[in-house]
Amino acid sequence: MEVDVAVIGSGPAGLTAAIHARGSGARSVVLLEREEELGGILKQCIHNGFGLEQFKQDYTGPEYAERLIQDLEETDVQCFLNTLVTDLSPDRVITALSPEHGAIEISAGSIVLGMGCRERARGSIGIPGTRPAGIFTAGVAQRFVNIDGYLPGRRIVILGSGDIGLMMARRLTLEGARVIGVYEIMGYPSGLKRNIVQCLDDFDIPLHLSHTATGITGKERVEGVTISKVDSDLRAVKGTEQLITCDTLLLSVGLIPENELSQQAGVEISAATKGPVSTETMATSVPGVYTCGNVATVFDIVDHVAQTGATAGASAARYVGGRLNGDVPHVDIVPGENVRLLFPHRYSFQGDLLLFIRAAEPVEKPVTVEVSPPGSRITRPYARPNEMLRVRIPGAKLAEVRHPLKVSIREK
Amino acid sequence: MTVQKSHFVCVVCPIGCEIDVVHEDSEILSMEGQKCDKSEEYVRQELLEPMRILTTTVRIRGARWPVIPVRTDGPVPKRLFPRLMRQLKRIELQAPVDMLDVVVSDIAGTDANIVATRSMPQER
């Protein structure tokens, strides 16, 4: 089949992209989802706090998803469920498999990548020890509890202070499990402050900073986890080991954009963000292929994910309508002082630049975000590695720029 | 009645001000660390009765999934969470359920209802 725009993935980014692609003039839009329902990971995020910015509502994940799905249903976007995309070519031909349609081939005028991210697992951080049952990523445990109705364990240690781990600390406590503690290798938490308060402090669950797991024991099932303090180089300090008896270890140690398909399409991947090198229109390095949400870079909140979905959907529609060129001049956007991560990577002179910035080190004082050229200075009350800063530079200010934009965070 | 010191992290906005409060029971005598006026109301409520939205799941029959997500439709006293959880463990819904359907009304005398946070059609 031939379509104007094909969107891969129906989480908040993909749903929003599909709605906006149709709304921005694409005549035929398809949405491909490998699961049996639309909504992506929102369906298992049953806590509230979603959509505060976008809808001025305090939704739970499933409510947020259902609201987007209702918006989608008012369009004629065609959804393929249970449909796994197995191949994506640089000339935008999608091969997908589904029990209902068999193997299908879709040739798309433009494509939006919305596959989201994956959790880092034990292999990514290399915890020594045995390999028993009872070690889960936090998101897998979330799925077990919130969708499948299973409790994954009774005595639980959580490694890493990512938001999903914090959510699960509260959730498992409510369901009657004992969460012994959350152990974070860094000297600051990686989850949002309000989640530390509402998920840990509210339930007297201790957070141990500068600690990591240095061993796992147990043959069939986890019997204990060894926890050690780490020094300023994040190396375990000998003599600080303590064995904590537990039956479950949850890992909340980071997320990585899921770019298997992007790479098949020949999209250039950034070593810094682990996602496609993107412009402010969410264009990747392959003409007609756009990216959004957590497959682009891992965001903190759903509102930002949806915002990039809206941009990607609109850009994909403009591309297929001949209103957006796939190969336009651009300048790079490069990190300066105290910047760990920047998104997007390039500016291609298509209007305002919305910049997402992650600080390298926390600054609990007013800061200036400096973007130079053009010499814009934006003030923020603080900069924290666990909360992306978002600033908008008007397109008019950037029109004459010919050199890379350097972004720095400085104490005001 | 004794004068006490307490520490709060305000969660009204993402800044998360760290606030030290001197109070006599729920009466605020002085507080410092807040960057705006909204924190005072938050701290007053925290001293009086911490209120939260409860989100959890309940069992459901006849649907694709064995559980359905629910929440309170307004904040309820945090100290009642264990009681609400015990009560919700005992109920089982029957599909179909629509989003925002009231599952339990006025749970544990809190004036809050338990509502479904997604739709779940009946499985054929």
Interface residues (C-beta under 8 A of the other chain):
Chain A: E36 K43 I46 H47 N48 D58 T60 P62 E63 A65 E66 V145 N146 I147 D148 G149 R171 L174 E175 G176 L192 K193 R194 I196 V197 Q198 D201 D202 P381 Y382 E387
Chain B: V9 V11 P14 I15 G16 K35 P50 R52 I53 L54 T55 T56 T57 R59 R64 W65 P66 V67 P69 R71 K78 F81 M85 M99 T117 R118 S119
